[in-house]
Amino acid sequence: MILDGKTPTGPIEKTWDKHCFDMKLVNPSNKRKFKVLVVGTGLAGGAAAASLGELGYNVEAFCYQDSARRAHSIAAQGGINAAKNYPNDGDSIYRLFYDTIKGGDFRAREADVWRLAQVSNNIIDQCVAQGVPFARDYAGYLDNRSFGGAQVSRTFYARGQTGQQLLLGAYSALSRAVKNKQVKLHPRTEMLDLVVVDGVAKGITVRNLITGQIESHWGDAVILATGGFVNVFYLSTNAMGCSVTAAWKATKKGAFMANPCYTQIHPTCIPQHGDKQSKLTLMSESLRNDGRCWVPKNAKDCDKPANEIPEADRDYYLERKYPSFGNLAPRDIASRAAKEQCDDNRGVGPGKRGVYLDYATAIGRVGESTIKERYGNLFEMYEKITDENAYKQPMRIYPAPHYAMGGLWVDYNCMSNVPGLFVLGEANFSVHGANRLGASALMQGLADGYFVIPNTIANYLAQITPGTVTDEHPEFKKSAEEVQGQIDKLLSIKGKKTVSELHRELGSVMWENVGMARSDASLKEALKRIPEIRDEFWNNVNVTGEPGEINQQLENAGRLADFLEFAEMMTTDALHREESCGGHFRTEHQTEDGEAMRDDENFTYVGAWEYKGLDKAPELHKEPLKFENVHLAVRSYK
Ligand SMILES: Cc1cc2nc3c(=O)[nH]c(=O)nc-3n(C[C@H](O)[C@H](O)[C@H](O)COP(=O)(O)OP(=O)(O)OC[C@H]3O[C@@H](n4cnc5c(N)ncnc54)[C@H](O)[C@@H]3O)c2cc1C
């Protein structure tokens, strides 16, 4: 099937405004008749629920955390992009659009990216109005810093806690809507199935994580804003609860999964320090504003303390390889460059899987107190984890799984191929192509939640009758029985391995074979190993505790069961995409100097996969990508 992204036609700078005008509206007094379910209360879901509640829809919002404001967005450190051009350094909507398309290695839809760049400026105004304490310069204007893949400074930030401050802004809007009875919150509630009636999304099945009760909720539309799936690698920078469950359940009910092989490995993380570790820590990309990446030129120096290696014996490899962007090369490129140095036996630290990120030059230039002002909390965090003072010796960093560019397929209206199912934020595939630029995820989540969905959902709801299907429909009972059936099965296995042991095994297969570098052989190896681990899971996992109580073993087992199915689709996507682009690096497709080699003739499309059953190959549907406003070019940061 050739998929239609329903992109409006006409001059790109007018597409969104024209589309907003062309879409149908819901009369204010009719809005309260529609019930909208929002799963996820991070920046995308929180912003959506607050905005739709404020508009007058009857909204119910769900999350598995104990409070909506603890969604994983809270972890975001570095900042949020917008094309305000406050520093007067040449930024514009067009430049943000262009950087994002190029940064994504020309694998995203032009119109969606244009809209993102256009509304980026509204986001900053909205957040400032909510009281988000963005950093300001000496004169009191909002300050900006630089992030990877851009030569302008367009990143707004609140020290190293931008996500937390933005989420508090969204949460305050949400709390107002809750108080006004426009939104009902369901914390500690996990969505375990999507209910589809006659091909249309009509509700969800959830488990109350406190009582274990299985409940049905109906809605006229369902919005998934359930975040990303890189915990398929087990070790990642994501919170441990982040899962593919909601998206995967939707996939199994007919929603297409787009570009699942596009995963982002972030270059700036604290290296893994042992086998028992269950989480990796990100050191924000903002640190590459002032930090310089290097490794010893000679392998024999790798065991020496960094400060004893003279300047002449250091290889500032990013500055050498990419002189125009230097340490601010985009993430996929910086990650691969770090791996290349370590593969060349010039890595540092335990296991030699690390490179230095050094502040000595910046401290010499602006002083330690300025560096402390800019990144103080990140340096503190680094010291707490490594017991090393990064003001005195360079940090050690190594790439780690961080973000999912792939996700559920959506059209320009953020609606999936299942009518009534909308997908926002990291959970959809929409704007980042094959590689996301730093500080663009927060921008996308808030764009989707505050500015896109309030318009596009109206167009859908205006064309249906509210409340035609409720939880009395037999599909709800069927779904609840299936969910209960899986829980009973998991608890009855009583095998010998823990959920985390098996998750670690899956993670290691994915990291080794479907990680920073992938090949035909490694992907086939993963496709052999994943079903073996899945079989072992269903025969030998030990899930302790009872179903009718708080049971994190059971929660984790359910999430791993979904990762074990999803991993196969992700690997299949990576195997079919015979090119290298962005975060998807196929070793067979590289230039002589190790850069990614795209195949525009054969792969300029979104690959959207339809689930066909566990023992059947998924079916590929293509959405061709057209580039009318940017020239398809070899991506170069040299
Ligand atoms: C350490 C770190 C730092 C980052 N820093 C930046 C940065 O500086 N700038 C930037 O732009 N991006 C950054 N990112 C990326 C960015 O934070 C995320 O992509 C973004 O916050 C995702 O927002 P979201 O609303 O889509 O999902 P999330 O914030 O992940 O929210 C998901 C929501 O869905 C709910 N949920 C999920 N599954 C279910 C289910 N089955 N049932 C019920 N509820 C469910 C969760 O409870 C949660 O409420 C960072 C990411 C990490 C890990």
The ligand as an SDF file (V2000), in Angstrom:
LIG
                    3D

 53 58  0  0  0  0  0  0  0  0999 V2000
   18.1110   12.2300   29.9450 C   0  0  0  0  0  0  0  0  0  0  0  0
   17.3940   12.8760   28.8070 C   0  0  0  0  0  0  0  0  0  0  0  0
   17.6080   14.2000   28.4930 C   0  0  0  0  0  0  0  0  0  0  0  0
   16.9420   14.8040   27.4340 C   0  0  0  0  0  0  0  0  0  0  0  0
   17.1810   16.1130   27.1590 N   0  0  0  0  0  0  0  0  0  0  0  0
   16.5070   16.7000   26.1360 C   0  0  0  0  0  0  0  0  0  0  0  0
   16.6890   18.0780   25.8570 C   0  0  0  0  0  0  0  0  0  0  0  0
   17.4470   18.7600   26.5130 O   0  0  0  0  0  0  0  0  0  0  0  0
   15.9920   18.6190   24.8310 N   0  0  0  0  0  0  0  0  0  0  0  0
   15.1340   17.8970   24.0670 C   0  0  0  0  0  0  0  0  0  0  0  0
   14.5100   18.4410   23.1600 O   0  0  0  0  0  0  0  0  0  0  0  0
   14.9290   16.5800   24.3370 N   0  0  0  0  0  0  0  0  0  0  0  0
   15.5830   15.9750   25.3540 C   0  0  0  0  0  0  0  0  0  0  0  0
   15.3670   14.6580   25.6110 N   0  0  0  0  0  0  0  0  0  0  0  0
   14.3060   13.9360   24.8850 C   0  0  0  0  0  0  0  0  0  0  0  0
   12.9480   14.3350   25.4670 C   0  0  0  0  0  0  0  0  0  0  0  0
   13.0500   14.4640   26.8510 O   0  0  0  0  0  0  0  0  0  0  0  0
   11.8600   13.3180   25.1770 C   0  0  0  0  0  0  0  0  0  0  0  0
   11.9090   12.9200   23.8420 O   0  0  0  0  0  0  0  0  0  0  0  0
   10.4990   13.9420   25.4220 C   0  0  0  0  0  0  0  0  0  0  0  0
   10.4620   14.5010   26.7080 O   0  0  0  0  0  0  0  0  0  0  0  0
    9.3970   12.9070   25.2680 C   0  0  0  0  0  0  0  0  0  0  0  0
    8.1910   13.5050   25.6430 O   0  0  0  0  0  0  0  0  0  0  0  0
    6.8270   12.7540   25.4300 P   0  0  0  0  0  0  0  0  0  0  0  0
    5.7710   13.6210   25.9980 O   0  0  0  0  0  0  0  0  0  0  0  0
    6.7020   12.3200   24.0300 O   0  0  0  0  0  0  0  0  0  0  0  0
    6.9600   11.4060   26.3000 O   0  0  0  0  0  0  0  0  0  0  0  0
    7.3440   11.1670   27.8440 P   0  0  0  0  0  0  0  0  0  0  0  0
    7.7790   12.3840   28.5490 O   0  0  0  0  0  0  0  0  0  0  0  0
    8.2450    9.9790   27.8390 O   0  0  0  0  0  0  0  0  0  0  0  0
    5.9720   10.7800   28.4930 O   0  0  0  0  0  0  0  0  0  0  0  0
    5.3710    9.5380   28.2620 C   0  0  0  0  0  0  0  0  0  0  0  0
    4.0980    9.5000   29.0630 C   0  0  0  0  0  0  0  0  0  0  0  0
    3.3790    8.3440   28.6590 O   0  0  0  0  0  0  0  0  0  0  0  0
    2.9850    7.5970   29.7740 C   0  0  0  0  0  0  0  0  0  0  0  0
    2.9240    6.1980   29.3390 N   0  0  0  0  0  0  0  0  0  0  0  0
    3.7890    5.5140   28.5730 C   0  0  0  0  0  0  0  0  0  0  0  0
    3.3250    4.2680   28.3450 N   0  0  0  0  0  0  0  0  0  0  0  0
    2.1520    4.1880   28.9840 C   0  0  0  0  0  0  0  0  0  0  0  0
    1.1910    3.1670   29.1300 C   0  0  0  0  0  0  0  0  0  0  0  0
    1.3340    1.9720   28.5500 N   0  0  0  0  0  0  0  0  0  0  0  0
    0.0940    3.4290   29.8890 N   0  0  0  0  0  0  0  0  0  0  0  0
   -0.0900    4.6360   30.4920 C   0  0  0  0  0  0  0  0  0  0  0  0
    0.7820    5.6440   30.3630 N   0  0  0  0  0  0  0  0  0  0  0  0
    1.8920    5.4120   29.6240 C   0  0  0  0  0  0  0  0  0  0  0  0
    4.0130    7.8680   30.8370 C   0  0  0  0  0  0  0  0  0  0  0  0
    3.4480    7.6260   32.1030 O   0  0  0  0  0  0  0  0  0  0  0  0
    4.2800    9.3560   30.5650 C   0  0  0  0  0  0  0  0  0  0  0  0
    3.2860   10.1220   31.2120 O   0  0  0  0  0  0  0  0  0  0  0  0
   16.0410   14.0500   26.6640 C   0  0  0  0  0  0  0  0  0  0  0  0
   15.8220   12.7080   26.9660 C   0  0  0  0  0  0  0  0  0  0  0  0
   16.4990   12.1160   28.0140 C   0  0  0  0  0  0  0  0  0  0  0  0
   16.3010   10.6670   28.2750 C   0  0  0  0  0  0  0  0  0  0  0  0
  1  2  1  0
  2  3  1  0
  2 52  2  0
  3  4  2  0
  4  5  1  0
  4 50  1  0
  5  6  2  0
  6  7  1  0
  6 13  1  0
  7  8  2  0
  7  9  1  0
  9 10  1  0
 10 11  2  0
 10 12  1  0
 12 13  2  0
 13 14  1  0
 14 15  1  0
 14 50  1  0
 15 16  1  0
 16 17  1  0
 16 18  1  0
 18 19  1  0
 18 20  1  0
 20 21  1  0
 20 22  1  0
 22 23  1  0
 23 24  1  0
 24 25  2  0
 24 26  1  0
 24 27  1  0
 27 28  1  0
 28 29  2  0
 28 30  1  0
 28 31  1  0
 31 32  1  0
 32 33  1  0
 33 34  1  0
 33 48  1  0
 34 35  1  0
 35 36  1  0
 35 46  1  0
 36 37  1  0
 36 45  1  0
 37 38  2  0
 38 39  1  0
 39 40  1  0
 39 45  2  0
 40 41  1  0
 40 42  2  0
 42 43  1  0
 43 44  2  0
 44 45  1  0
 46 47  1  0
 46 48  1  0
 48 49  1  0
 50 51  2  0
 51 52  1  0
 52 53  1  0
M  END
$$$$
